[in-house]
Amino acid sequence: MSDARLPRVCRLLEENGIAPVVGVAGHAQDVLAVRASVSELERVRGLAPDLRAAGFRYVTIELEMGDVS
Amino acid sequence: VQNDPSSQGTPLSVDVLTEKLIQLRSAVRALGSVCLGYSGGVDSAFLAAIALQVLGPEAMLAVTGRSAAVPEAQLESARACARQFGIPHLEIATDELADADYAANPANRCYFCKNELWRVLQEVAARHGLAHVIDGSNADDAHDYRPGLIATRKWAVRSPLLEAGLTKAEIRHASQALGLPTWDQPASPCLASRLPYGLAVTTERLRQVELGEAALRALGFREFRVRHHGDAARLEVAPDELGRAARSHREIVIALRESGFGRVLLDVEGYRRGALNEGLKLVSLEHTR
């Protein structure tokens, strides 16, 4: 995990019961991509201000075909 | 006092609106003849209808700039509105993508786009013997981050809606009264607005966004943006449609991958106007004059 922002992000997610599987996207590396089920949308949304405060402009859930909502 | 039809909760005074509309008609009449920058959106459609009423079809022309940054759906909407109301309408190609300053996508990209648009429209106005070029900027735009307004001043483009002090909510209300189909149309800035500043504007990227948004519209979403982040699409949908987006996530992934995006990201905070301006410091744009 080379991105210095991610440990804080993972800690926040874990503390709130969300599996800390994350990535970074965007040409400016300013998009946090949480690899959670879309059923976690509201919980991730609730954490968005804290996640942005870790150094991201946007907080997203990475959508996958195989996601079970 | 009535409720604001744009649902922004701002009270709207009919007396104030009536006075502003009198001012608007008077100002348009004083211009004599006009060439209007017409996107077919709420503001320019309303101004086109007023100019047609006040000046007649011989003394006004609505001109739509056509480029890769303008989605086909918007062009069709502009055409349909012009047809329905008998507005003289001309489409003309603009070539802002050939301008390296525009293509580099700086924070004042809109200045370079409008610079090209108004250059072309001044030529059209001269060719058709029209005295003034006008645009649909409104009073709210004066308080927003709008580098395009600098180009408007450079090319001496008049903004009758802004000059009359008409706000977006008032224009929507008056548009509804005129029977314009655009009265409740969502804001529709150009496709380049979906690319974060610094990510080069290319025809291919604009096409990806256009395809993706057309597919989302076909899925029934009304207020949303497909933001281009290189290999990833970041989807912003209106907060009240986030639940539906979650339920439709498979269809969304298919649609956006078919549009050329490798990754599909759903923004958990939803659509907000001007999201790419978040965190942008307002800087002096005097150097672009």
HADDOCK unambig.tbl for C-alpha pairs under 7 A between the chains (distance, minus, plus):
assign (segid A and resid 25 and name CA) (segid B and resid 232 and name CA) 6.94 0.50 0.50
assign (segid A and resid 26 and name CA) (segid B and resid 229 and name CA) 4.56 0.50 0.50
assign (segid A and resid 26 and name CA) (segid B and resid 230 and name CA) 6.08 0.50 0.50
assign (segid A and resid 26 and name CA) (segid B and resid 232 and name CA) 6.81 0.50 0.50
assign (segid A and resid 27 and name CA) (segid B and resid 229 and name CA) 6.02 0.50 0.50
assign (segid A and resid 27 and name CA) (segid B and resid 230 and name CA) 5.94 0.50 0.50
assign (segid A and resid 33 and name CA) (segid B and resid 265 and name CA) 6.84 0.50 0.50
assign (segid A and resid 38 and name CA) (segid B and resid 246 and name CA) 5.55 0.50 0.50
assign (segid A and resid 41 and name CA) (segid B and resid 268 and name CA) 6.54 0.50 0.50
assign (segid A and resid 45 and name CA) (segid B and resid 268 and name CA) 5.12 0.50 0.50
assign (segid A and resid 45 and name CA) (segid B and resid 269 and name CA) 6.14 0.50 0.50
assign (segid A and resid 58 and name CA) (segid B and resid 267 and name CA) 6.96 0.50 0.50
assign (segid A and resid 59 and name CA) (segid B and resid 267 and name CA) 5.87 0.50 0.50
assign (segid A and resid 59 and name CA) (segid B and resid 268 and name CA) 6.17 0.50 0.50
assign (segid A and resid 60 and name CA) (segid B and resid 265 and name CA) 5.60 0.50 0.50
assign (segid A and resid 60 and name CA) (segid B and resid 266 and name CA) 5.09 0.50 0.50
assign (segid A and resid 60 and name CA) (segid B and resid 267 and name CA) 4.23 0.50 0.50
assign (segid A and resid 60 and name CA) (segid B and resid 268 and name CA) 5.29 0.50 0.50
assign (segid A and resid 61 and name CA) (segid B and resid 265 and name CA) 5.56 0.50 0.50
assign (segid A and resid 61 and name CA) (segid B and resid 266 and name CA) 5.20 0.50 0.50
assign (segid A and resid 61 and name CA) (segid B and resid 267 and name CA) 6.61 0.50 0.50
assign (segid A and resid 61 and name CA) (segid B and resid 268 and name CA) 6.77 0.50 0.50
assign (segid A and resid 62 and name CA) (segid B and resid 264 and name CA) 5.94 0.50 0.50
assign (segid A and resid 62 and name CA) (segid B and resid 265 and name CA) 4.46 0.50 0.50
assign (segid A and resid 62 and name CA) (segid B and resid 266 and name CA) 6.31 0.50 0.50
assign (segid A and resid 63 and name CA) (segid B and resid 249 and name CA) 6.54 0.50 0.50
assign (segid A and resid 63 and name CA) (segid B and resid 253 and name CA) 6.61 0.50 0.50
assign (segid A and resid 63 and name CA) (segid B and resid 264 and name CA) 5.56 0.50 0.50
assign (segid A and resid 63 and name CA) (segid B and resid 265 and name CA) 5.76 0.50 0.50
assign (segid A and resid 63 and name CA) (segid B and resid 266 and name CA) 6.72 0.50 0.50
assign (segid A and resid 64 and name CA) (segid B and resid 253 and name CA) 6.74 0.50 0.50
assign (segid A and resid 65 and name CA) (segid B and resid 250 and name CA) 5.24 0.50 0.50
assign (segid A and resid 65 and name CA) (segid B and resid 253 and name CA) 6.55 0.50 0.50
